[in-house]
Amino acid sequence: MKKLLSFIYLMLVTLSFAKAESNVEMADGLYSSGKIYVVVGCLVIIVLGVFAYLFNLDKRLKKVENNFEKKK
């Protein structure tokens, strides 16, 4: 839980710095039309999906390792 909270904190800090120094014309256009939230939302969904996949994979690997240890 600590790792998740620290990750969220670091993401928020990074986003605040990125927003403060945005001189990119495309980002200004997306921000003014409100589409930047769609982009950020998609990125968040992708990152959460990758983390869910890795968490699930880790859980399955632990299960296989435990079964392997029991058979020895």
C-alpha positions in Angstrom: 0.0 0.0 0.0 2.9 2.3 0.8 4.4 1.7 -2.7 1.1 2.6 -4.3 0.7 5.8 -2.4 4.2 6.9 -3.1 3.7 6.1 -6.8 0.5 8.2 -6.9 2.3 11.0 -5.1 5.2 11.0 -7.5 2.8 11.0 -10.5 1.0 14.0 -9.1 4.3 15.9 -8.5 5.5 15.1 -12.0 2.2 16.2 -13.5 2.3 19.5 -11.6 5.8 20.2 -12.9 4.9 19.2 -16.4 1.8 21.5 -16.3 3.8 24.5 -15.0 6.4 24.4 -17.8 4.2 23.4 -20.8 5.2 25.5 -23.8 4.2 22.9 -26.4 1.7 24.1 -28.9 -0.1 20.7 -29.2 -0.4 20.4 -25.5 -1.9 23.9 -25.3 -4.4 23.1 -28.0 -5.4 19.8 -26.2 -5.6 21.6 -22.9 -7.8 24.4 -24.2 -10.2 22.1 -25.9 -10.4 19.8 -22.9 -9.0 16.8 -24.7 -5.9 16.6 -22.6 -8.1 14.9 -19.9 -8.9 12.1 -22.4 -5.2 11.6 -23.2 -4.3 11.5 -19.5 -7.2 9.2 -18.8 -6.1 6.8 -21.5 -2.5 6.8 -20.2 -3.7 6.1 -16.7 -5.9 3.2 -17.9 -2.9 1.8 -19.8 -0.6 2.1 -16.8 -3.1 0.6 -14.4 -3.7 -2.3 -16.9 0.1 -3.0 -17.0 0.3 -2.9 -13.2 -2.7 -5.2 -12.9 -1.2 -7.6 -15.4 2.2 -7.6 -13.6 0.5 -8.1 -10.2 -1.6 -11.0 -11.6 1.5 -12.5 -13.2 3.5 -12.3 -9.9 0.6 -13.9 -8.0 0.5 -16.8 -10.5 4.3 -17.2 -10.4 4.3 -17.4 -6.6 1.6 -20.1 -6.8 3.7 -22.1 -9.3 6.8 -21.7 -7.1 5.0 -22.9 -4.1 3.7 -25.9 -5.9 7.2 -26.6 -7.2 8.6 -26.4 -3.6 6.0 -28.8 -2.3 6.8 -31.4 -4.9 10.5 -31.5 -3.9 
